[in-house]
């Protein structure tokens, strides 16, 4: 088993503190230096190369598991992955899932002759239509899980053969002091499947016949969740179902969710969005996210609860001219010294004791006490205590977006 210091997460800057916060929720203190930030999204090969480069720099030659986010694996699947290490001495190892249906959302891998506890890969196949998926099942093909096991020396050897530009850019022996921005400027956007795995003659697939799900949509979450006697899955909400079955319901509001004569639907209600669709169509949520990205809508990249290096905040209510947040500041942490040009802020302490700086004045606020910060005034919030500080922040103004922040001093290097 890997220690938490040996686990690396490759992500983007907007998700940096979200990763840290989720790790803490799971009971792990993931070192900040193990969160590797891509300058821009460039598909899977650059992201994997970034992780492999950092592992070689810190640990030297290693066997590395590569897992996309949200996979669910049981102990037996993990044991199969562990036992595949012997094959990594000479091969690139990929894991193929034994199909349960002619799924059109996965790529397929065709295995050939057996080698050790795996099979030489004869062919990779793109996501098929339904008829082709049926044919692939009859041929004994496996779903491409997107999970890999690599020996670092074998990986960089294959990289040198098939993508020499990547090899020279990411190899820590060739480019030990290059910044990640410099490295990414030299390589192209490409997947590891297309650039390496489909070209290499040295790929072995291991069959995973155990519990696995990529949790890629709400239907996948439904399949993994405990159901009531009518096949409904309900998270965090009061509900009444009348003649309704096999539905997935999630709501973190206080509203009652009532379904009448409804089957096989997904209903997901959050403070900033409501989704209603057939469960089987829930993978199309990506199209909604793409639309929000095109509109530069912050809901595409900010969740209701947003993690920061000092703690987190949850947006409780908002409009174009106001926003209400519940803010948690961890012990011995403080926000940046900052100002806002377009909004004022009102802070009310819910729990703990706040140290407040407004311009040159520093004072303390206890539970139930409050203060007001006018637009254009430098201010800072700190928690010098041993317990978390909780406050309610009310923002009012012409602009309450997150980009209306000017920082003057920051413990976390966020001054631009």
KEKE-3310 file (N, C-alpha, C; in steps of 0.2 Angstrom, whole numbers, plus 5000, padded with zeros to 4 digits):
npx = (5004:5002:5009:5002:5010:5015:5006:5000:4991:4985:4979:4969:4972:4960:4954:4963:4962:4950:4953:4962:4953:4944:4952:4954:4942:4940:4949:4963:4979:4984:4999:5003:5013:5011:5000:4999:4999:4992:4996:4987:4973:4977:4974:4976:4990:5000:4997:4999:5012:5017:5015:5023:5035:5037:5037:5048:5058:5058:5058:5065:5068:5052:5037:5022:5005:4991:4977:4961:4950:4937:4935:4928:4933:4935:4942:4947:4949:4959:4969:4972:4977:4989:4996:5000:5012:5024:5023:5026:5039:5044:5033:5020:5006:4989:4972:4958:4941:4929:4916:4899:4888:4883:4891:4891:4898:4911:4929:4936:4946:4955:4961:4975:4986:4991:5000:5010:5000:4992:4987:4993:4990:4980:4973:4966:4951:4939:4926:4911:4896:4880:4878:4891:4897:4890:4896:4910:4909:4906:4918:4926:4931:4937:4932:4939:4947:4955:4964:4981:4997:5013:5031:5043:5055:5052:5041:5046:5055:5047:5040:5050:5052:5040:5035:5045:5047:5039:5047:5059:5055:5049:5057:5066:5080:5085:5079:5080:5077:5067:5052:5035:5027:5035:5038:5025:5023:5030:5024:5011:4993:4986:4980:4985:4982:4980:4993:5003:4999:4991:5001:5012:5020:5021:5011:5002:4986:4977:4964:4950:4939:4932:4923:4919:4918:4916:4910:4905:4893:4877:4869:4878:4882:4869:4868:4878:4873:4864:4847:4829:4814:4808:4817:4822:4834:4840:4847:4850:4838:4820:4807:4793:4786:4775:4769:4781:4797:4814:4822:4834:4838:4844:4846:4851:4844:4831:4819:4804:4805:4794:4788:4778:4771:4783:4797:4814:4821:4833:4835:4842:4845:4852:4858:4861:4857:4846:4843:4834:4832:4831:4838:4847:4852:4860:4874:4875:4876:4888:4887:4879:4888:4898:4891:4890:4903:4906:4899:4906:4902:4902:4897:4902:4914:4915:4910:4896:4901:4917:4934:4948:4965:4965:4954:4936:4922:4904:4892:4877:4866:4862:4862:4862:4867:4870:4877:4877:4888:4893:4907:4922:4936:4951:4960:4974:4975:4974:4965:4969:4976:4966:4956:4940:4933:4920:4910:4903:4905:4898:4902:4897:4900:4898:4904:4918:4932:4936:4949:4951:4956:4954:4959:4971:4967:4966:4956:4945:4932:4918:4907:4892:4894:4898:4904:4907:4913:4917:4916:4932:4940:4955:4956:4956:4954:4956:4960:4966:4964:4962:4952:4940:4935:4919:4910:4897:4895:4890:4888:4886:4883:4888:4895:4897:4906:4919:4931:4932:4943:4957:4973:4985:4994:4998:4998:4999:5004:4996:4996:4995)
npy = (4994:5011:5025:5041:5051:5047:5048:5056:5070:5076:5090:5105:5123:5129:5119:5115:5117:5111:5098:5096:5099:5089:5077:5079:5077:5064:5060:5061:5069:5077:5081:5097:5099:5088:5090:5092:5105:5108:5119:5121:5112:5097:5085:5067:5062:5072:5075:5063:5061:5072:5068:5056:5061:5069:5059:5051:5061:5062:5049:5041:5026:5018:5009:5013:5017:5022:5031:5037:5049:5046:5032:5016:5003:4986:4976:4965:4968:4977:4969:4961:4971:4974:4962:4963:4968:4962:4960:4973:4975:4973:4977:4989:4990:4988:4989:4979:4979:4966:4965:4969:4972:4977:4991:5007:5018:5016:5013:4998:4984:4972:4956:4945:4932:4923:4930:4927:4933:4940:4947:4948:4963:4964:4973:4990:4998:5010:5019:5011:5009:5002:4989:4986:4985:4974:4964:4965:4960:4947:4943:4943:4954:4968:4981:4996:5003:5014:5014:5011:5003:5006:5004:5016:5017:5009:5015:5028:5024:5019:5031:5038:5031:5033:5046:5057:5071:5073:5064:5071:5083:5080:5072:5070:5070:5075:5088:5095:5107:5113:5123:5119:5126:5129:5116:5112:5120:5115:5103:5093:5092:5078:5061:5047:5035:5036:5041:5033:5019:5013:5012:5005:4990:4983:4981:4975:4968:4966:4956:4963:4956:4959:4970:4985:5002:5017:5028:5038:5046:5050:5039:5029:5031:5028:5015:5010:5012:5010:5004:5007:4998:5000:5002:5015:5027:5038:5054:5064:5071:5075:5065:5060:5047:5042:5029:5027:5022:5016:5027:5041:5052:5067:5080:5094:5104:5111:5108:5098:5083:5077:5063:5058:5044:5041:5035:5028:5040:5054:5066:5080:5092:5107:5122:5131:5125:5114:5098:5088:5072:5057:5043:5036:5045:5053:5055:5066:5077:5083:5091:5101:5107:5111:5121:5131:5134:5140:5151:5157:5156:5156:5145:5134:5130:5133:5125:5123:5122:5128:5125:5132:5137:5141:5136:5134:5139:5141:5144:5151:5158:5169:5183:5194:5205:5202:5191:5177:5169:5155:5154:5145:5146:5138:5133:5144:5150:5162:5173:5182:5199:5211:5219:5225:5232:5234:5229:5229:5221:5212:5205:5192:5183:5166:5155:5153:5164:5179:5187:5203:5213:5230:5241:5250:5246:5234:5221:5211:5199:5191:5177:5180:5194:5207:5215:5228:5231:5243:5245:5246:5246:5240:5224:5210:5193:5183:5168:5165:5156:5139:5131:5129:5143:5150:5160:5171:5179:5193:5199:5214:5223:5230:5221:5204:5194:5181:5186:5200:5204:5211:5207:5211:5205:5188:5172:5161:5163:5169:5181:5191)
npz = (5000:4996:5005:5011:5007:4995:4986:4972:4964:4949:4943:4940:4943:4948:4955:4965:4979:4982:4980:4991:5002:5000:5002:5016:5021:5019:5028:5026:5026:5013:5006:5001:4991:4984:4975:4959:4947:4932:4919:4909:4902:4894:4889:4892:4891:4894:4907:4914:4911:4919:4932:4932:4930:4942:4952:4948:4951:4964:4970:4962:4952:4950:4953:4946:4949:4939:4940:4935:4941:4953:4952:4957:4967:4973:4986:4981:4967:4969:4974:4962:4954:4962:4960:4947:4946:4942:4928:4924:4923:4910:4902:4897:4907:4906:4913:4910:4910:4913:4902:4906:4899:4882:4881:4875:4879:4882:4877:4869:4872:4864:4869:4866:4865:4881:4894:4908:4921:4913:4896:4880:4871:4857:4850:4851:4852:4847:4856:4852:4841:4845:4839:4835:4848:4853:4845:4849:4862:4859:4854:4865:4870:4881:4892:4891:4905:4908:4917:4923:4925:4928:4926:4929:4921:4910:4905:4902:4892:4882:4879:4874:4862:4855:4857:4856:4858:4870:4878:4879:4885:4897:4904:4919:4920:4908:4908:4921:4928:4922:4921:4924:4915:4904:4900:4896:4885:4875:4871:4864:4864:4869:4870:4881:4876:4862:4859:4864:4869:4859:4849:4854:4854:4866:4876:4889:4894:4909:4915:4924:4935:4945:4957:4950:4945:4936:4940:4932:4929:4935:4934:4935:4949:4955:4952:4961:4973:4989:4988:4990:4994:4982:4973:4973:4975:4987:4992:5006:5008:5012:5007:4996:4988:4976:4968:4961:4955:4955:4954:4955:4967:4973:4984:4992:4999:5009:5004:5001:4991:4980:4970:4957:4949:4942:4934:4933:4933:4935:4948:4953:4964:4968:4977:4966:4954:4945:4940:4929:4922:4912:4919:4911:4903:4909:4907:4899:4905:4904:4893:4897:4906:4897:4890:4900:4902:4890:4891:4901:4914:4932:4938:4932:4936:4950:4965:4976:4989:4992:4993:5001:5004:5018:5023:5020:5010:5009:4998:5002:4997:4983:4972:4958:4964:4977:4989:5000:5012:5021:5031:5035:5044:5047:5062:5066:5054:5041:5030:5015:5015:5008:4996:4990:4975:4971:4980:4997:5013:5026:5042:5052:5067:5070:5077:5088:5089:5080:5072:5066:5054:5048:5037:5046:5058:5071:5078:5089:5087:5094:5097:5090:5088:5076:5061:5049:5032:5021:5003:4995:5006:5014:5021:5033:5038:5052:5061:5076:5085:5093:5088:5075:5066:5063:5052:5046:5030:5022:5006:4997:4983:4966:4960:4964:4961:4961:4956:4960:4969:4976:4981:4994:5003:5006:5013:5005:4992:4982:4976:4962)
capx = (5000:5006:5008:4999:5015:5017:5000:5000:4985:4986:4973:4970:4972:4954:4953:4968:4960:4945:4957:4965:4948:4941:4956:4953:4935:4942:4954:4970:4982:4988:5004:5002:5017:5009:4995:5002:4995:4993:4995:4981:4971:4981:4972:4979:4997:5004:4995:5002:5020:5019:5015:5028:5042:5038:5039:5055:5063:5057:5058:5069:5064:5046:5031:5017:4998:4988:4970:4957:4946:4930:4934:4926:4936:4934:4948:4949:4952:4966:4974:4974:4982:4995:4999:5002:5019:5029:5023:5028:5047:5045:5028:5015:5001:4982:4967:4952:4935:4925:4910:4892:4883:4887:4891:4894:4902:4918:4933:4937:4953:4955:4967:4977:4989:4992:5007:5009:4993:4989:4986:4996:4985:4980:4970:4962:4945:4936:4919:4907:4889:4878:4880:4898:4898:4888:4901:4916:4908:4907:4925:4930:4935:4936:4931:4946:4946:4959:4969:4987:5002:5019:5038:5045:5060:5049:5037:5050:5058:5041:5039:5056:5051:5034:5034:5052:5046:5037:5052:5064:5052:5047:5063:5070:5087:5087:5076:5079:5075:5062:5046:5029:5024:5040:5037:5019:5023:5033:5021:5004:4987:4985:4978:4990:4979:4982:5000:5007:4996:4989:5006:5017:5019:5023:5006:4998:4980:4975:4957:4947:4933:4929:4918:4922:4913:4920:4906:4905:4887:4872:4866:4883:4881:4863:4870:4883:4870:4859:4841:4824:4811:4805:4823:4824:4840:4838:4852:4850:4831:4814:4804:4787:4786:4769:4769:4787:4802:4820:4824:4840:4836:4849:4844:4854:4840:4826:4813:4802:4805:4789:4788:4772:4771:4789:4802:4820:4823:4838:4833:4847:4844:4857:4856:4862:4855:4841:4844:4829:4833:4831:4844:4851:4854:4863:4880:4874:4877:4894:4885:4877:4894:4901:4887:4891:4910:4906:4896:4910:4898:4907:4895:4905:4920:4915:4905:4893:4906:4923:4939:4953:4970:4964:4947:4931:4916:4898:4887:4870:4861:4865:4859:4867:4869:4871:4879:4878:4892:4896:4914:4925:4943:4954:4965:4980:4975:4971:4964:4974:4975:4963:4950:4935:4931:4913:4906:4904:4905:4896:4904:4894:4903:4894:4907:4925:4934:4939:4954:4949:4960:4951:4964:4976:4964:4965:4951:4942:4925:4916:4901:4886:4897:4899:4908:4905:4918:4915:4920:4938:4944:4959:4953:4959:4951:4961:4958:4972:4962:4964:4946:4938:4931:4914:4906:4892:4897:4885:4891:4882:4887:4887:4898:4899:4910:4925:4937:4933:4948:4964:4977:4991:4998:4995:5002:4998:5007:4991:4996:4997)
capy = (5000:5018:5030:5047:5055:5044:5049:5063:5072:5081:5094:5112:5128:5130:5113:5114:5117:5107:5092:5096:5098:5082:5073:5080:5074:5057:5058:5061:5076:5076:5086:5102:5098:5082:5092:5095:5109:5109:5126:5121:5105:5095:5078:5062:5060:5077:5074:5057:5062:5076:5064:5052:5065:5071:5053:5049:5066:5061:5042:5037:5021:5016:5006:5018:5016:5028:5030:5043:5051:5043:5025:5012:4996:4983:4974:4960:4972:4980:4964:4960:4977:4973:4956:4964:4972:4958:4962:4980:4975:4973:4979:4993:4986:4992:4985:4979:4977:4961:4968:4966:4974:4980:4998:5011:5023:5014:5010:4991:4981:4965:4953:4939:4926:4924:4931:4928:4934:4945:4945:4953:4967:4963:4979:4995:5000:5016:5018:5008:5009:4996:4983:4984:4983:4967:4960:4965:4956:4940:4942:4942:4961:4970:4988:5000:5006:5020:5013:5008:5001:5007:5005:5022:5016:5006:5021:5033:5021:5019:5038:5040:5028:5035:5053:5059:5077:5072:5062:5076:5089:5078:5068:5075:5069:5080:5094:5095:5113:5117:5125:5116:5131:5128:5110:5111:5124:5111:5097:5094:5090:5071:5056:5042:5029:5037:5043:5027:5013:5010:5012:5001:4983:4980:4982:4969:4969:4962:4956:4964:4953:4961:4976:4991:5007:5024:5033:5044:5049:5049:5032:5025:5032:5025:5007:5008:5015:5006:5006:5006:4992:5001:5003:5022:5030:5045:5057:5070:5075:5072:5063:5056:5044:5039:5025:5029:5017:5016:5034:5043:5058:5071:5087:5097:5109:5109:5106:5091:5081:5072:5061:5054:5041:5043:5029:5028:5047:5057:5072:5082:5099:5110:5129:5134:5122:5109:5094:5082:5069:5050:5041:5033:5051:5058:5057:5072:5083:5087:5096:5107:5110:5114:5127:5136:5136:5145:5158:5160:5156:5153:5138:5128:5128:5133:5121:5126:5123:5130:5125:5137:5135:5143:5133:5133:5143:5138:5149:5150:5162:5174:5186:5198:5211:5200:5184:5176:5164:5152:5154:5141:5147:5133:5136:5147:5151:5168:5175:5187:5206:5212:5224:5224:5239:5234:5227:5229:5215:5212:5198:5190:5177:5161:5151:5155:5171:5181:5193:5207:5220:5234:5246:5249:5244:5226:5220:5204:5198:5185:5174:5185:5201:5208:5221:5230:5233:5246:5244:5250:5246:5234:5220:5203:5189:5178:5163:5164:5151:5132:5128:5132:5149:5151:5167:5172:5185:5195:5204:5218:5228:5230:5214:5200:5188:5180:5190:5206:5203:5213:5205:5214:5201:5182:5167:5155:5164:5170:5188:5191)
capz = (5000:4996:5010:5008:5004:4989:4981:4968:4961:4944:4942:4938:4948:4951:4959:4970:4986:4982:4981:4998:5006:4999:5005:5023:5022:5019:5034:5024:5025:5007:5006:4996:4985:4980:4971:4953:4944:4925:4917:4905:4901:4888:4889:4898:4891:4898:4914:4916:4911:4924:4938:4932:4931:4949:4956:4947:4954:4972:4973:4958:4948:4954:4949:4947:4947:4936:4941:4934:4947:4954:4951:4963:4966:4979:4989:4976:4961:4971:4974:4956:4952:4965:4958:4941:4946:4939:4921:4923:4922:4903:4898:4899:4909:4907:4916:4906:4914:4910:4901:4909:4894:4876:4883:4870:4882:4884:4872:4870:4871:4862:4871:4862:4869:4888:4896:4915:4923:4908:4889:4875:4868:4850:4847:4855:4848:4850:4858:4847:4841:4849:4835:4836:4855:4854:4841:4853:4867:4857:4853:4871:4871:4888:4893:4893:4911:4908:4923:4921:4930:4924:4928:4926:4916:4904:4903:4898:4886:4877:4878:4869:4855:4851:4858:4858:4861:4877:4882:4881:4889:4904:4907:4924:4919:4903:4909:4928:4931:4918:4924:4920:4910:4899:4897:4892:4879:4870:4869:4861:4867:4866:4875:4881:4872:4855:4858:4866:4870:4853:4845:4857:4854:4872:4880:4892:4898:4915:4916:4931:4935:4952:4957:4947:4942:4935:4943:4927:4929:4940:4933:4939:4956:4956:4952:4966:4980:4992:4986:4995:4991:4976:4969:4973:4979:4989:4996:5009:5007:5013:5000:4996:4981:4974:4962:4957:4956:4951:4953:4959:4970:4977:4986:4999:5001:5014:5001:5001:4985:4979:4963:4956:4943:4938:4934:4930:4932:4940:4950:4957:4966:4972:4977:4960:4948:4946:4934:4929:4916:4912:4922:4906:4899:4914:4905:4895:4910:4902:4888:4901:4909:4892:4889:4905:4901:4884:4894:4907:4920:4937:4941:4928:4940:4957:4968:4981:4994:4989:4997:5001:5009:5025:5025:5015:5011:5006:4996:5005:4993:4979:4966:4954:4968:4984:4990:5007:5013:5027:5030:5040:5044:5051:5067:5065:5047:5039:5023:5012:5016:5002:4996:4984:4973:4969:4985:5004:5017:5033:5045:5059:5070:5072:5082:5088:5089:5074:5073:5061:5052:5043:5036:5051:5065:5072:5084:5090:5087:5097:5094:5089:5086:5069:5058:5042:5028:5015:4997:4994:5012:5015:5027:5033:5043:5054:5066:5080:5091:5092:5085:5068:5066:5058:5051:5040:5026:5017:5001:4994:4978:4959:4957:4969:4958:4965:4953:4963:4974:4975:4987:4995:5007:5006:5015:5001:4986:4977:4974:4955)
cpx = (5004:5004:5005:5004:5018:5012:5001:4994:4987:4979:4974:4970:4966:4952:4958:4966:4954:4948:4959:4959:4944:4945:4955:4947:4936:4947:4961:4972:4986:4993:5003:5006:5016:5003:4999:4998:4997:4992:4988:4979:4974:4979:4977:4987:5001:5003:4999:5010:5022:5019:5021:5035:5043:5040:5046:5060:5063:5059:5063:5064:5058:5041:5025:5010:4995:4980:4966:4953:4939:4929:4932:4929:4936:4941:4951:4952:4959:4971:4976:4979:4989:4999:5002:5009:5024:5029:5026:5036:5048:5039:5024:5009:4994:4977:4961:4947:4931:4918:4903:4887:4887:4887:4894:4898:4909:4922:4934:4944:4952:4961:4968:4980:4991:4999:5007:5002:4989:4988:4989:4990:4985:4978:4966:4957:4941:4929:4915:4900:4887:4879:4887:4900:4896:4894:4908:4915:4908:4914:4929:4933:4933:4935:4938:4944:4950:4963:4975:4992:5009:5026:5040:5050:5057:5044:5041:5054:5053:5040:5044:5055:5045:5032:5040:5051:5044:5043:5057:5061:5051:5052:5066:5077:5089:5085:5075:5076:5070:5055:5040:5027:5029:5039:5030:5019:5026:5030:5014:4999:4985:4984:4984:4988:4982:4989:5005:5004:4994:4995:5011:5015:5021:5018:5003:4992:4979:4967:4955:4940:4929:4925:4922:4917:4917:4916:4905:4899:4882:4869:4871:4883:4875:4865:4874:4879:4865:4852:4835:4820:4808:4811:4825:4830:4839:4844:4849:4843:4825:4810:4797:4786:4779:4769:4776:4793:4808:4823:4830:4838:4842:4846:4847:4850:4835:4819:4811:4802:4799:4789:4781:4772:4777:4794:4808:4823:4829:4835:4838:4846:4849:4855:4857:4860:4850:4842:4838:4830:4832:4838:4849:4854:4858:4871:4880:4875:4883:4892:4882:4883:4898:4898:4889:4898:4910:4904:4900:4906:4902:4904:4898:4911:4920:4909:4901:4897:4913:4929:4945:4959:4969:4957:4943:4926:4910:4893:4880:4865:4865:4861:4864:4870:4871:4873:4880:4882:4893:4903:4917:4933:4946:4959:4971:4981:4972:4970:4969:4971:4972:4958:4946:4933:4923:4908:4908:4903:4903:4898:4900:4897:4898:4897:4915:4926:4938:4944:4953:4954:4956:4956:4970:4974:4964:4961:4949:4935:4923:4910:4895:4888:4898:4903:4906:4911:4916:4919:4926:4942:4948:4956:4956:4955:4955:4958:4965:4970:4964:4958:4944:4934:4925:4910:4901:4894:4892:4888:4885:4886:4885:4890:4900:4903:4916:4931:4937:4937:4955:4968:4983:4996:4994:5000:5003:5001:5002:4991:4999:4999)
cpy = (5006:5022:5037:5051:5053:5044:5056:5064:5077:5084:5101:5117:5129:5125:5111:5113:5113:5100:5091:5095:5091:5077:5073:5077:5067:5055:5058:5068:5075:5082:5091:5101:5092:5084:5095:5098:5110:5116:5127:5113:5103:5087:5073:5061:5065:5076:5068:5058:5067:5073:5059:5055:5067:5065:5051:5054:5064:5054:5038:5032:5018:5012:5010:5016:5022:5027:5037:5043:5047:5035:5021:5005:4993:4980:4969:4963:4975:4975:4962:4965:4976:4968:4957:4967:4968:4959:4968:4980:4975:4976:4985:4990:4991:4987:4985:4976:4972:4964:4965:4968:4977:4988:5002:5017:5022:5012:5002:4989:4974:4961:4947:4934:4928:4925:4932:4928:4939:4942:4950:4957:4967:4970:4983:4997:5006:5015:5017:5010:5003:4990:4981:4982:4976:4962:4960:4960:4948:4938:4941:4949:4963:4978:4991:5004:5013:5020:5009:5007:5001:5007:5011:5021:5013:5012:5026:5030:5021:5026:5040:5037:5031:5042:5056:5066:5077:5069:5067:5082:5086:5074:5072:5075:5074:5087:5095:5101:5117:5118:5121:5120:5130:5122:5109:5115:5121:5105:5098:5091:5083:5066:5050:5036:5030:5038:5037:5020:5009:5009:5006:4994:4979:4981:4975:4971:4964:4962:4958:4961:4955:4968:4982:4996:5014:5029:5040:5048:5047:5042:5028:5025:5028:5017:5005:5010:5010:5009:5004:5000:4993:5003:5010:5023:5037:5048:5063:5074:5071:5071:5060:5053:5040:5035:5026:5024:5018:5023:5036:5050:5061:5078:5089:5103:5107:5107:5099:5089:5075:5070:5057:5051:5042:5037:5031:5035:5049:5064:5075:5090:5101:5118:5133:5131:5116:5105:5088:5079:5061:5048:5039:5039:5055:5059:5063:5078:5087:5092:5102:5111:5114:5121:5133:5138:5141:5151:5161:5160:5152:5146:5132:5126:5130:5129:5125:5127:5123:5129:5130:5135:5136:5139:5132:5138:5140:5144:5147:5153:5167:5177:5190:5203:5209:5193:5183:5169:5162:5151:5150:5143:5142:5136:5138:5149:5158:5169:5180:5194:5208:5217:5222:5231:5239:5231:5228:5222:5216:5205:5197:5183:5172:5157:5153:5162:5173:5187:5196:5213:5223:5240:5245:5247:5237:5226:5213:5204:5191:5182:5179:5192:5201:5215:5222:5233:5236:5244:5248:5250:5240:5231:5213:5200:5184:5174:5162:5158:5144:5128:5132:5138:5149:5157:5166:5179:5187:5201:5207:5223:5227:5223:5210:5193:5187:5184:5197:5206:5206:5212:5209:5210:5194:5177:5161:5157:5166:5177:5188:5198)
cpz = (5000:5002:5007:5004:4997:4984:4978:4964:4956:4942:4940:4944:4952:4956:4964:4977:4987:4983:4988:5003:5006:5003:5013:5025:5023:5025:5032:5023:5019:5007:5000:4990:4981:4975:4965:4949:4936:4923:4912:4904:4894:4887:4893:4897:4895:4905:4917:4916:4917:4931:4938:4933:4938:4953:4955:4951:4962:4974:4968:4954:4953:4949:4951:4945:4945:4936:4940:4940:4947:4953:4958:4962:4973:4980:4984:4970:4963:4972:4967:4953:4955:4962:4951:4940:4942:4931:4919:4921:4914:4899:4901:4901:4909:4909:4912:4910:4910:4909:4904:4904:4887:4877:4877:4872:4883:4877:4874:4869:4869:4864:4866:4867:4876:4889:4904:4917:4919:4901:4885:4872:4860:4847:4852:4850:4851:4852:4852:4847:4844:4846:4836:4843:4856:4850:4846:4859:4865:4856:4859:4873:4878:4887:4894:4899:4912:4914:4921:4927:4926:4928:4925:4921:4910:4901:4899:4892:4880:4875:4873:4862:4852:4852:4860:4861:4868:4881:4884:4885:4896:4908:4912:4923:4913:4905:4917:4931:4927:4922:4920:4915:4903:4896:4893:4886:4873:4868:4867:4865:4864:4871:4875:4877:4865:4854:4859:4866:4864:4848:4847:4856:4860:4878:4883:4895:4903:4915:4924:4931:4941:4951:4955:4944:4941:4937:4938:4926:4934:4940:4936:4946:4958:4957:4958:4973:4982:4990:4991:4991:4984:4971:4968:4977:4980:4994:4999:5009:5009:5007:5001:4989:4981:4967:4957:4959:4952:4949:4957:4961:4974:4978:4992:5001:5006:5011:5001:4993:4984:4971:4963:4949:4939:4939:4931:4928:4937:4941:4955:4958:4970:4972:4971:4954:4950:4939:4935:4922:4917:4915:4916:4902:4903:4912:4901:4899:4907:4897:4892:4904:4903:4890:4894:4904:4895:4887:4899:4913:4926:4940:4937:4932:4947:4960:4973:4987:4991:4994:4996:5005:5016:5027:5020:5016:5007:5004:4998:5000:4989:4974:4962:4959:4976:4984:4998:5008:5020:5027:5036:5039:5049:5056:5064:5057:5046:5032:5021:5014:5009:5002:4990:4982:4972:4974:4992:5007:5024:5036:5051:5061:5073:5078:5082:5089:5083:5076:5066:5060:5047:5043:5041:5058:5065:5078:5084:5090:5090:5095:5095:5088:5079:5067:5051:5038:5022:5009:4997:5000:5012:5021:5027:5039:5045:5060:5070:5085:5089:5089:5079:5070:5061:5058:5045:5037:5022:5013:4998:4989:4971:4956:4964:4967:4962:4962:4956:4969:4972:4982:4987:4999:5007:5008:5010:4993:4981:4975:4967:4953)
residu = (UNK:UNK:UNK:UNK:UNK:UNK:UNK:UNK:UNK:UNK:UNK:UNK:UNK:UNK:UNK:UNK:UNK:UNK:UNK:UNK:UNK:UNK:UNK:UNK:UNK:UNK:UNK:UNK:UNK:UNK:UNK:UNK:UNK:UNK:UNK:UNK:UNK:UNK:UNK:UNK:UNK:UNK:UNK:UNK:UNK:UNK:UNK:UNK:UNK:UNK:UNK:UNK:UNK:UNK:UNK:UNK:UNK:UNK:UNK:UNK:UNK:UNK:UNK:UNK:UNK:UNK:UNK:UNK:UNK:UNK:UNK:UNK:UNK:UNK:UNK:UNK:UNK:UNK:UNK:UNK:UNK:UNK:UNK:UNK:UNK:UNK:UNK:UNK:UNK:UNK:UNK:UNK:UNK:UNK:UNK:UNK:UNK:UNK:UNK:UNK:UNK:UNK:UNK:UNK:UNK:UNK:UNK:UNK:UNK:UNK:UNK:UNK:UNK:UNK:UNK:UNK:UNK:UNK:UNK:UNK:UNK:UNK:UNK:UNK:UNK:UNK:UNK:UNK:UNK:UNK:UNK:UNK:UNK:UNK:UNK:UNK:UNK:UNK:UNK:UNK:UNK:UNK:UNK:UNK:UNK:UNK:UNK:UNK:UNK:UNK:UNK:UNK:UNK:UNK:UNK:UNK:UNK:UNK:UNK:UNK:UNK:UNK:UNK:UNK:UNK:UNK:UNK:UNK:UNK:UNK:UNK:UNK:UNK:UNK:UNK:UNK:UNK:UNK:UNK:UNK:UNK:UNK:UNK:UNK:UNK:UNK:UNK:UNK:UNK:UNK:UNK:UNK:UNK:UNK:UNK:UNK:UNK:UNK:UNK:UNK:UNK:UNK:UNK:UNK:UNK:UNK:UNK:UNK:UNK:UNK:UNK:UNK:UNK:UNK:UNK:UNK:UNK:UNK:UNK:UNK:UNK:UNK:UNK:UNK:UNK:UNK:UNK:UNK:UNK:UNK:UNK:UNK:UNK:UNK:UNK:UNK:UNK:UNK:UNK:UNK:UNK:UNK:UNK:UNK:UNK:UNK:UNK:UNK:UNK:UNK:UNK:UNK:UNK:UNK:UNK:UNK:UNK:UNK:UNK:UNK:UNK:UNK:UNK:UNK:UNK:UNK:UNK:UNK:UNK:UNK:UNK:UNK:UNK:UNK:UNK:UNK:UNK:UNK:UNK:UNK:UNK:UNK:UNK:UNK:UNK:UNK:UNK:UNK:UNK:UNK:UNK:UNK:UNK:UNK:UNK:UNK:UNK:UNK:UNK:UNK:UNK:UNK:UNK:UNK:UNK:UNK:UNK:UNK:UNK:UNK:UNK:UNK:UNK:UNK:UNK:UNK:UNK:UNK:UNK:UNK:UNK:UNK:UNK:UNK:UNK:UNK:UNK:UNK:UNK:UNK:UNK:UNK:UNK:UNK:UNK:UNK:UNK:UNK:UNK:UNK:UNK:UNK:UNK:UNK:UNK:UNK:UNK:UNK:UNK:UNK:UNK:UNK:UNK:UNK:UNK:UNK:UNK:UNK:UNK:UNK:UNK:UNK:UNK:UNK:UNK:UNK:UNK:UNK:UNK:UNK:UNK:UNK:UNK:UNK:UNK:UNK:UNK:UNK:UNK:UNK:UNK:UNK:UNK:UNK:UNK:UNK:UNK:UNK:UNK:UNK:UNK:UNK:UNK:UNK:UNK:UNK:UNK:UNK:UNK:UNK:UNK:UNK:UNK:UNK:UNK:UNK:UNK:UNK:UNK:UNK:UNK:UNK:UNK:UNK:UNK:UNK)
# end
